[in-house]
Amino acid sequence: GRTTSFTITCFDEFGNAVTDDDIPVVVSPTRGTATILSAADDVSIQPGSRVIEFSSTMSDNTASHPAQVLVNIAGVAAPQPVSVVVQPLGLSSVSSTVVSESTWADGSIIAGQAVSITVLTRDEHSNSITAALDDLQAAVMYINREGTLLEVSSNLTVADGEAVIAFQPQSAVMYGVHVVSASGMHVGGSPVSVLVTHGDVSPAHSVVLGSRGGLIGSQLSLQVVLLDKYGNSVTSGSAAVTAAVSPEY
């Protein structure tokens, strides 16, 4: 998206600079745009010379072919094209976006399961970039049973064209994953909601509630609360619960 320029100076066969602005010069970029300026456009340009201004919104790591400007002077093609290296710009929160997964909302993520969220990192022209760790910030939040907002430990890594936020939720609640740029702006698709459900019943973590004593002849009632290994109530599925009364003494 930025402009770079280079100068074409014409010489005769003896190496003398040609000051004739009427010599036809044609440029053809393999991508992007190129504009020809002469002394008639800018008095700082030497007569007979041409300044070529080139720009491309597609960076080299996104394009399928290199950026080059083909030059033709008085109907004769220059022996070598002008090669231009086009670098991407910095991270854009508007162009970068979270890759959505259907499993985040359907309750198929189980407590203790590792979760990875991918962000496609792009510049303002949608060129793929490798973001710096300082370019993004991620926070994974949830509200516990007491109504307190808590943050879960997460890990942010960057690679070519993407960033990955990884965390391992243990509470069976709805999590909010917030991904923002260094300027504090959310990337596309952020915040993300991730619904986590309980795991399998853990006998070692389940508890029995109720009175443990009473009058002779009275009925006692005990309640078995099924929990997974993280202490989440198991409210669906099936579990075999058996009870036995010890012999009277």
Salt bridges, closest charged atoms under 4 A:
ASP21 OD1 - ARG50 NH1 3.78
ASP60 OD1 - ARG31 NH2 2.54
GLU124 OE2 - HIS125 NE2 3.70
